[in-house]
Amino acid sequence: MKNIKALFISVCLLTTTFSAQAVLDNRWKITPNGSISWKTIPQNTPHCDHIEMSGKQISVVFRYEISSDGTFSITKSLSWPQLRTIPNNTHASLMRNFSWNPLDEITINHQPIVNDCIEEISIKGMLTVRSSHSKNSTTNYTLIREYLPSADKPSLIENYSLINTGNEAIYVEIPTTEITTYTDPNKGVNGAYRIENKIDRNGNFYIQPGDTLQFTTSISAYNKEQKAIRVDGKNEKAQRMALVNEWTNNLVLETPDEVINQMFAFSKIRACESIYETKGGPMHGPGGESYYAAIWANDQAEYINPYFPFTGYKYGCASALNSFLHFARFMNDEWKPIPSSIIAEGIDIWNGAGDRGDGAMIAYGASRYALARGNKAEAKLLWPLITWCLEYCNRNLNSDRVVSSDSDELEGRFPSGKANLCTSSLYYDALLSASYLAKELGEKESIAKKYLKQAQQLRRNIENYFGSKVEGFDTYAYYKGNDVLRSWICMPLTVGINERAKATVDALFSKRLWTDNGLLTQAGDKTFWDRSTLYAIRGIYMAGETLKATEFLQYYSKTRLLGEHVPYAIEAWPEGNQRHLSAESGLYGRIITEGIFGIRPTGLRSFVLSPRLPENWPQMKLKQIGAFGRKFDIEVSRTKPGYLQVKIISGSQIQTKTIKEMQSISVTLK
């Protein structure tokens, strides 16, 4: 499998690192049905790309290629998170790479299916490929391939439709195909696993002109003793698309920018689909052929869990609560750090990078999640974890009263000193959220005041310790002694620390950090991670630099949605070859909820709203928001220069306020 992946990466390397020209010449287009489509033409081939999709028991990375003659090939890299291998570590999901093409088994008019010309590829929760074959008057047909993961089964689904577009009947032979493989019993936690490749239909068929023959193939894996799975391709597609529609029809963004709207809709698919039904409960996993049936203090607790309440996706919220309860198992009286990751369906841990500031990540994510979720019972359940993590951070303040840690979320890939800006910024925000939450839970007034006072002091400490002139910008040194610009200097902006906002924004989008691929992790290097770019764009909106933030959001969205590697936010490059890790899509979503609309939870039913309506947008709407225990909409429009009209619509109740641009308002839902 590694050799196949390496070959694919080497072939695609030039096409999956972007350029400004690629954005201008968008390969993909948005269609009226909400998908993106690429109508292949010779000038745009050859081309190859990869995309990950997930269900509750399977994840698949499709690597597909269109050759210069218009033909199509695909490999499928499958991961089964619940089928654990030995050693049962972070990466121990059963994984297999298949180049099996079921069409190789089938003949049409006694001839193999070869040289069908690809006409269109489209993506919306599944990969659809449309091709045609015109050999002569008796063998003309259209072939539609649909690739998708099962919503709840450990199965990859491939639906095929053969449409006779000629004037005479065509004759199709489909042999009985069932390939069964048993894995090495010594390499499985539960012994041997069974992998089955099946075609659900066999026999001889005549397709009359205008008629369609449909069949489904599948690849499934399960415990050897488990009863065989029966796959209904039509039903599997319906279940998958019902979920996709649920995700896209809640938390709906409406702006004059079609690309941002669509990228936001797609980001919810990737953010919400990657939750696995493990014996340790629902676990959101990053994916990327490496990270399944496990949780991390950054990807889950910090990045995506605070976002799930807004999506209204109940299973997403269940996974968030479950992850926090797993972390809570490791609270201790000795004040040892909570592990960075809980792996193998919850039975083991990983803390190979030491304390990465995980306590701050968890406190930040759990307190924001509890407020946005609007469920008092859940908030009470999470309160002990939040307060433990806050006290842990307090006990790890150094002599300059900022938080010490062994590393940061990049786990030593780049230097982070003995105390980094990211950890202290997260701790600051967590203290603020805890002060709000204490009031909601009826805690003593002194507790809320204590957390607020600690936050105020920490803000001063962050300025004194990290505030610095770096490469000519009055911004932040990421750690003591850091003298080159780092992308994570954006963190204070995302938590409302604006003392150095202008210089920090200028530094982030200077030639030293900003590239065609977003922010470099460190000036002068070549590595980029989307997560810091996504944080930065959010922070720049929050700092009030709306024009600049929108320019870069538009550029980023076009690149990721319509460029050469689509359609989701990615992890990094060169590491991982731009995998579609799922929590990054949650970070994209938070640009909208927290950046453009400026929603900052302050209670179980309340929030501060700081809308940033771009100058050339007359209005924007965020509809079917699921946070704060309510369903509600936010509409923002420009009434006259310098003023905005804000509507909060919750059922039959409408709150309308007119505010100055850059002004914030407090909102309480009834």
Order of alpha helices (4+ residues) and beta strands (2+ residues): alpha-alpha-beta-beta-beta-beta-beta-beta-beta-beta-beta-beta-beta-beta-beta-beta-beta-beta-beta-alpha-beta-alpha-beta-beta-beta-alpha-alpha-beta-beta-alpha-alpha-alpha-alpha-beta-beta-alpha-alpha-beta-beta-beta-alpha-alpha-beta-alpha-beta-beta-beta-beta-beta-beta-beta
